[in-house]
Structure formats: C-alpha cells, structure tokens
Amino acid sequence: MDRLTAVTAQFLRIGVSFERVAGVDAREGAPFAAPPLTEAEVCCFLSHRRCWQIIADGPDQYAAVFEDDVVFSHDAGSMLLDESWVPRDADVVKIETFYNRVRVGRRQISAMSGYSMARLFGQHLGSCGYLISKPAARRLLKTTVSLKAPVDVALFSPGQMTSARNNIYQLMPALCAQAMFWDGAPPTQIQLATRPHRNKRPIDRVRVEATRTFGHFRNWSFFATQQIDEVPLRLPRAGEA
C-alpha cells in the first residue's frame, strides 16, 4: 500500500476530509544543500513550508498539518472537526506523540471529549501532526528561509528561536503518531538516510542555551512544570491501524 493510499484510508476511517499538498520528493534530490540537514530533511522541511504558505494565505485562523505516515486515534475525527477547544493564544498545538519523556506545564486546560492540554516547555520532536495558527505560519515562513535544523526541531525544540517564540500546547492524549511505531510500517526517507557526523561549534552551543533561557523567561517556565514519561495515544480500534 503506497503512502497516499494509506493516509487516505486513515482520514476516511475518522471521517475527516483533507487537502493533499504535493511534497518535495527526496527521491529526486533536494533543490539545495543545507548542512547539517540531509537531503531528505531538506525536502521534508520544504514540504512543510508549502503547507505553511497555504495556511498563511488562506482564510482559516488555524489549520492542521499531517505527514503521510500518520496513524490516528479512533476518536481523532471529532476533535479535528471542531476547533472550539483550541486556546486562543496558541500558536502551535502538538497533537502527536513521539513516546518520549517531555516537560509540560502543570496547569491543565480541559478540552472536549475528555482531552486536556498543557503548555509544552520541553523538547518533543516529530512533525507528523500539529495545528498551527495563521500568524505563526507567517512568522515561520519568514524565519525559516534559511534552513538550520530539521522541521520538527525548528517547531518543537526549546533550543531553537523558531520554537521559543511560540506559545506551544501539547494535547493529551495525542490524536496521532507516526506509522513507524506500528508493526510493519515501512521506514521513511529521513529514517533511512545516514546523517553525517558534525561537531557542534562552541558558538552553536551558546546560541542554543541562550535561546533556551530566552524561552524560559518568555514563558515563565522555570517553575510550575512537570515531566511526564510519555504522551499517550488513544489507540485505534482493533484492525483500524
């Protein structure tokens, strides 16, 4: 089953329509080099930028972006069809889980259908599923003309200014995860690519820590946070994944 067929089946299963945005195909090579990113990471980032451009130019205040290896929870449809639960100050809402430890705010905000949200303060990588506001899409387009990190790092790493400037929320449980977490899922081009070793320069380490500190002050996240072992996913029903 190819990627388009698989992702179409996922959206049909949860009863949500989607707009396909043609990605930049890594098999044809990246249009330019952007070390330390691999060709696949460059193409992935440019594909997300295409989505951000559509959102920035479109009429909607928020839109959801998904990669083509997404697997949805069984009740994701009701959440995606109603944006009333999205906090008005949210720039990005991460609705995916990468099944790793993550630091979030202690204050929980109730959402519909038994979901809740908290501010995301720690690194939680993965760009398979997220909501983004029109203003945030516009800002990201301006600040990512030069690609310096993979797209999920740019979005969800507090050491990146592209992330530290945004109000980011984490939905719990998550609505989706990458298919690589399910048995038999084929690897993506990014997972197959060999990343060249690159020693981080001292100035780069200083920039990351300075950005992380800026984010802490901006978000007042030195206190009132908690570490959770992983963001859970409401699993698809048997036979649906």
C-alpha positions as CSV (number, residue, x, y, z in Angstrom):
1,M,0.0,0.0,0.0
2,D,1.6,3.3,-1.0
3,R,1.7,6.4,1.2
4,L,-1.3,8.2,-0.4
5,T,-3.5,5.2,-0.2
6,A,-2.6,4.6,3.4
7,V,-3.1,8.2,4.5
8,T,-6.4,8.4,2.6
9,A,-7.6,5.3,4.5
10,Q,-6.7,7.0,7.8
11,F,-8.8,10.1,7.0
12,L,-11.7,8.0,5.7
13,R,-11.6,6.0,9.0
14,I,-12.0,9.1,11.2
15,G,-14.5,10.8,8.8
16,V,-12.3,13.9,8.0
17,S,-11.6,15.3,4.6
18,F,-8.1,16.6,3.7
19,E,-6.3,18.6,1.2
20,R,-3.2,16.9,-0.3
21,V,-0.2,19.1,-0.7
22,A,2.4,17.6,-3.0
23,G,5.7,17.3,-1.1
24,V,9.2,17.9,-2.3
25,D,10.3,14.4,-3.3
26,A,13.6,13.4,-1.7
27,R,14.0,10.7,-4.4
28,E,14.5,13.4,-6.9
29,G,17.1,15.1,-4.8
30,A,17.0,18.3,-2.7
31,P,16.8,21.6,-4.6
32,F,19.7,22.9,-2.5
33,A,22.1,21.8,0.3
34,A,21.6,23.0,3.9
35,P,24.2,21.4,6.1
36,P,23.8,19.7,8.6
37,L,20.4,18.6,7.2
38,T,20.3,15.6,5.0
39,E,18.6,15.8,1.6
40,A,15.5,14.0,2.9
41,E,15.3,16.5,5.8
42,V,15.6,19.5,3.4
43,C,12.8,18.1,1.3
44,C,10.6,17.4,4.4
45,F,11.1,20.9,5.7
46,L,10.3,22.5,2.3
47,S,7.1,20.4,2.1
48,H,6.0,21.8,5.5
49,R,6.8,25.3,4.3
50,R,4.4,24.7,1.3
51,C,1.7,23.9,3.9
52,W,2.5,27.0,5.9
53,Q,2.3,29.1,2.8
54,I,-1.2,27.8,2.1
55,I,-2.3,28.5,5.7
56,A,-0.7,32.0,5.7
57,D,-2.6,32.9,2.5
58,G,-5.8,31.1,3.5
59,P,-9.0,32.2,5.4
60,D,-8.7,30.0,8.4
61,Q,-7.3,31.0,11.8
62,Y,-6.0,27.5,12.4
63,A,-5.2,24.5,10.2
64,A,-3.8,21.1,10.8
65,V,-0.7,19.7,9.1
66,F,-0.1,16.0,8.8
67,E,2.6,13.9,7.2
68,D,1.7,11.0,5.0
69,D,2.7,8.3,7.5
70,V,0.2,9.3,10.2
71,V,-1.9,6.9,12.3
72,F,-4.9,8.4,14.0
73,S,-6.6,7.5,17.3
74,H,-10.1,6.1,17.0
75,D,-11.7,9.4,18.0
76,A,-9.5,11.9,16.3
77,G,-12.2,12.9,13.9
78,S,-14.5,14.7,16.4
79,M,-11.5,16.8,17.7
80,L,-10.3,17.8,14.2
81,L,-13.8,18.8,13.1
82,D,-14.3,21.3,16.0
83,E,-11.7,24.0,16.7
84,S,-13.5,25.4,19.7
85,W,-11.2,23.7,22.1
86,V,-8.0,25.3,20.7
87,P,-6.7,28.0,23.1
88,R,-6.9,31.5,21.6
89,D,-3.3,32.2,22.5
90,A,-2.0,29.0,20.9
91,D,0.5,29.4,18.1
92,V,1.0,25.7,17.7
93,V,-0.7,22.7,19.2
94,K,1.2,19.4,19.0
95,I,-1.4,16.7,18.6
96,E,1.2,13.9,18.0
97,T,3.1,11.8,20.4
98,F,6.7,10.6,19.9
99,Y,6.5,8.4,23.0
100,N,9.4,10.0,24.9
101,R,9.7,12.0,28.1
102,V,8.6,15.6,27.9
103,R,8.2,18.6,30.1
104,V,4.9,20.4,30.2
105,G,3.2,22.9,32.4
106,R,1.4,21.8,35.5
107,R,-1.7,23.8,34.6
108,Q,-4.1,21.6,32.6
109,I,-6.7,23.0,30.3
110,S,-9.8,20.9,29.6
111,A,-10.7,20.2,26.0
112,M,-13.6,18.3,24.6
113,S,-14.1,14.5,24.7
114,G,-12.0,14.0,27.8
115,Y,-8.9,15.5,26.3
116,S,-6.7,18.2,28.0
117,M,-3.9,20.5,27.1
118,A,-0.8,21.9,28.8
119,R,1.9,24.2,27.6
120,L,4.8,22.4,26.0
121,F,8.1,23.5,27.5
122,G,10.4,20.6,26.8
123,Q,11.6,19.1,23.5
124,H,9.1,16.8,21.9
125,L,10.1,16.0,18.4
126,G,8.1,14.7,15.5
127,S,6.2,16.8,12.9
128,C,3.6,14.2,11.9
129,G,0.7,16.1,13.3
130,Y,0.1,19.6,14.6
131,L,-2.2,22.6,14.5
132,I,-0.8,25.9,13.5
133,S,-2.3,29.4,13.5
134,K,-2.1,31.7,10.5
135,P,0.1,34.3,12.3
136,A,2.5,31.5,13.4
137,A,2.7,30.1,9.8
138,R,3.6,33.6,8.6
139,R,6.3,34.0,11.2
140,L,7.8,30.6,10.4
141,L,7.9,31.3,6.7
142,K,9.9,34.5,7.5
143,T,12.3,32.8,9.9
144,T,13.0,29.6,8.1
145,V,14.1,30.9,4.7
146,S,17.5,29.6,5.6
147,L,17.1,26.0,6.9
148,K,19.3,25.4,10.0
149,A,17.6,22.4,11.7
150,P,15.1,19.6,10.8
151,V,11.5,20.8,10.7
152,D,10.5,19.0,13.9
153,V,13.4,20.6,15.7
154,A,12.5,24.0,14.4
155,L,9.0,23.5,15.6
156,F,9.4,21.7,18.9
157,S,12.9,22.2,20.4
158,P,13.2,25.0,23.0
159,G,16.8,25.5,21.9
160,Q,15.5,26.9,18.6
161,M,14.2,30.5,18.4
162,T,11.6,29.4,15.9
163,S,10.1,27.3,18.7
164,A,10.9,29.5,21.7
165,R,8.9,32.5,20.3
166,N,5.7,30.5,20.0
167,N,3.0,29.5,22.5
168,I,3.0,25.8,22.1
169,Y,0.5,23.4,23.7
170,Q,0.5,19.6,23.9
171,L,-2.8,17.8,23.6
172,M,-3.1,14.8,25.9
173,P,-3.8,12.1,25.0
174,A,-2.4,12.7,21.5
175,L,-4.5,12.3,18.4
176,C,-1.9,10.7,16.2
177,A,1.5,9.1,15.9
178,Q,3.9,8.1,13.1
179,A,3.3,4.7,11.5
180,M,6.9,3.7,12.4
181,F,5.5,3.0,15.9
182,W,3.3,0.3,14.4
183,D,4.5,-3.1,13.3
184,G,5.3,-3.5,9.6
185,A,5.4,0.3,8.9
186,P,8.0,1.0,6.1
187,P,10.8,3.4,7.1
188,T,10.7,6.9,5.7
189,Q,13.5,8.5,3.6
190,I,14.6,10.5,6.7
191,Q,14.9,7.3,8.8
192,L,16.8,5.6,6.0
193,A,19.3,8.5,5.4
194,T,22.7,8.4,7.0
195,R,23.4,11.7,8.9
196,P,27.0,12.9,8.6
197,H,28.8,13.4,11.9
198,R,29.2,17.1,12.7
199,N,30.8,18.5,15.8
200,K,28.7,21.4,17.2
201,R,30.8,24.6,17.5
202,P,31.1,26.3,20.8
203,I,29.2,29.3,19.5
204,D,26.3,27.0,18.4
205,R,26.1,25.6,22.0
206,V,26.0,29.1,23.4
207,R,23.2,30.1,21.0
208,V,21.1,27.0,21.9
209,E,21.5,27.7,25.7
210,A,20.8,31.4,25.2
211,T,17.6,30.6,23.2
212,R,16.5,28.1,25.8
213,T,17.0,30.7,28.6
214,F,15.1,33.3,26.5
215,G,12.2,30.8,26.2
216,H,12.2,30.2,29.9
217,F,11.9,33.9,30.7
218,R,9.3,34.5,27.9
219,N,7.1,31.7,29.1
220,W,7.9,31.8,32.9
221,S,8.7,28.1,32.7
222,F,11.4,27.9,35.3
223,F,8.7,26.7,37.8
224,A,5.3,25.1,37.7
225,T,6.3,22.4,35.2
226,Q,6.3,18.6,35.3
227,Q,8.0,15.8,33.4
228,I,5.8,13.1,32.0
229,D,7.1,9.8,30.8
230,E,5.3,10.0,27.5
231,V,2.2,11.5,25.9
232,P,-0.3,8.6,25.5
233,L,-2.3,7.9,22.3
234,R,-5.9,6.7,22.3
235,L,-5.2,3.7,20.2
236,P,-7.1,2.9,17.0
237,R,-9.6,0.1,17.5
238,A,-8.6,-3.4,16.6
239,G,-8.0,-3.7,12.8
240,E,-8.1,0.1,12.2
241,A,-4.4,0.9,12.1
